[in-house]
Amino acid sequence: MITIEGGITSPKGFKAAGVKAGIKKDKLDLAVIYSELPARCATAYTQNKARAAPIQVMMEDDAKSLRAFVINSGNANALTGPRGYNDARDMQRMVGDQLRLEPKEVGVASTGVIGRFLPMDLIGKGIVQACKELDRSVEADIDTAKAIMTTDTKMKSFACQTNLRDGTLVTVAGIAKGSGMISPAMRTLHATTLSFVSTDARLERDPSGKWQQIMDSSFNVINVDGDQSTNDISSFMANGAAGGGPADDDPSLWEAVMWVAKSLAKAVAVDGEGATKLIEVLVTGAKDDQEARVAARSVVASNLVKAAVFGADPNFGRILAALGNSGSDFDIAKVRLHLSNGKKVTLFDNGSPLIIPGSNEENLARNILKEKRILIELDLGVGHGRGEAWGCDLSYEYVKINASYTT
Amino acid sequence: MITIEGGITSPKGFKAAGVKAGIKKDKLDLAVIYSELPARCATAYTQNKARAAPIQVMMEDDAKSLRAFVINSGNANALTGPRGYNDARDMQRMVGDQLRLEPKEVGVASTGVIGRFLPMDLIGKGIVQACKELDRSVEADIDTAKAIMTTDTKMKSFACQTNLRDGTLVTVAGIAKGSGMISPAMRTLHATTLSFVSTDARLERDPSGKWQQIMDSSFNVINVDGDQSTNDISSFMANGAAGGGPADDDPSLWEAVMWVAKSLAKAVAVDGEGATKLIEVLVTGAKDDQEARVAARSVVASNLVKAAVFGADPNFGRILAALGNSGSDFDIAKVRLHLSNGKKVTLFDNGSPLIIPGSNEENLARNILKEKRILIELDLGVGHGRGEAWGCDLSYEYVKINASYTT
């Protein structure tokens, strides 16, 4: 597998466009992604019961194949009742009209402020323009990735290529947005981070099971603020344009898809609202992989751990308190806690703290915490389970952004 | 029931003292509470699996009767291994030696920084002093309430009196501390907010069941930051010194105990680290009371709701998103959401938002959110369950306090 410079249209047969529809003030806010061939797809949705209208529509359709996706930012079309539902259906129909597709061949997603009706006149004009501008180019990739952003400070786009067992070169690419209200727990069939992964690999079977596994090790282990969104969605589309035999069971493909999904998820974590640092947690020695992920996520989700990392305060007890709240099994007498970033310091071992106030170890821990990327390693001492999670620190800026979001 | 000015020693037969043991720099940091008669007790503990040493000791002893309680602040004696365990046992023994009690007749609790060993020489001297100074007075009440505080800005102490069915006048009083790491879920038998409730009512049966019910409607529905502590404990002691018949089934007593517990819990919420406002959530129309409490707590626990309230931003979609994450059942087409503080504004009804940007209603909502106490009322539209929860907003000050807690 090699990483390449590229975006959502790097895989063959995909086109895209991002335009300024006017939902936001003079910013890209509407994107259309188009596949020249029907793309076998799997989509994961938020488990928040207050589902946005586009999520309702997508879950009803439960499409196994898609030709296009329309996405707007600036307005989540969430908690907008029957009118919002009809607006989401209209977005599908408008794209269908432009691209000569059935409405159900068009995926729909929204992100932005909750509880406001969409400006459908602007959306309609934006869709017409985007469908006209569909292209396979660096500009199209960038405009599309930017059009789905809200409080994101950076666009999130990754691409890679790999050779399948039969020699076919396939490309996998993805874009994502997400900065606040990030605590996804997406389930396929029935995940506000939006992400879209495209590949030209050929699949013959429903990829939902594989996509769920990838979700559980990527988007579902990130946490910015513990608030699961009404609008999370993560969609995978494989259109087969690369040719070659079916790749359903080819590990190379799934490794490449996993790399794109993890890269996007980490990019969302590091660009969390107000984030100044990336917190990576690696849990080993858990009862199983699932418990390891749950423990890791509990640590990155703790406001107190986040605030301590922001202040470079080696208050490691909070990490273990968060572990204690995770519900995962551990043996405190065997738990080991390390902090690292090139250098490594052990904070807790054999059931006891190893850090004494004012010691060299405490200073080393403090210096590690001043870095931009902090790795917390926790061995739970009860098994061989292993899992990772990613999050960001809690800063003044997070509070500032969220104290005046609609103002 | 009448409320009275008073503290932990207002019920007959209780004495207390708070002293400066030197754990904190020149601040009250160690308290002893003493009952002249054996007090029937019920204690609720944190469900965090990384339990502090004093919690381990208390859960092992599972005392049904106590004569005294020793509490220190400034150091949580948590994650301190076998040495910490022995230190907690030594605290029981030291108090027992001074007051001629069995160690197991002495409750023990700690709060403060996690992962540091207790300065047992200072603790020992503090215990000797506190046991000498035990008194039933306004000063003793105040010193005791202050000695258990950490980042609290206000002492939390409430007392009331009620007449039982047989005419006996009983007094119920309580103190609590708690400001950060507040998201308790305490269970009796097997909650860092500490609270101690004393009464001179006479009980003949184990009050654990009643105490759990009271916990579930008081401390277990408050949230400052979502981090359940390693050290939460809430203990109820009834010593019978008021005389009269057994009060086990007397509603007046439990109403008085509930009032003290709720008053303490709300006082902890409003004094949350960095808090500028009290957020009260009242959920009605839930499937049952339990689901109502879970929904209400999910709303006060949301970082995004907290930040919006801090900024007086009427971003009500976050309230419904938090409801959606609670797991509680609701019918979005029937959900109603009001914001009130004397004035009242309806934000959502019939499945649709009622607030339009720039409208008078939006301005009214904004003005309500500028108050110091905000009531959020949510009707879930599916039943008759009713529940409350209390929390505080998320401010710059919270981040500041927690970015440098040990520094």
Interface residues (C-beta under 8 A of the other chain):
Chain A: N48 K49 A50 R51 A76 A78 L79 T80 G81 P82 R83 G84 V113 I114 G115 R116 F117 G180 M181 D225 G226 D227 Q228 S229 T230 A301 S302 N303 L304 A307 A308 F310 G311 A312 D313 P314 N315 F316 G317 R318 L320 A321 A322 L323 G324 N325 S326 G327 F330 I332 A333 L347 F348 N350 G351 S352 P353 I355 P357 L394 S395 Y396 Y398 V399 K400 I401 N402 A403 S404 Y405 T406 T407
Chain B: N48 K49 A50 R51 A76 A78 L79 T80 G81 P82 R83 G84 V113 I114 G115 R116 F117 G180 M181 D225 G226 D227 Q228 S229 T230 A301 S302 N303 L304 A307 A308 F310 G311 A312 D313 P314 N315 F316 G317 R318 L320 A321 A322 L323 G324 N325 S326 G327 F330 I332 A333 L347 F348 N350 G351 S352 P353 I355 P357 L394 S395 Y396 Y398 V399 K400 I401 N402 A403 S404 Y405 T406 T407
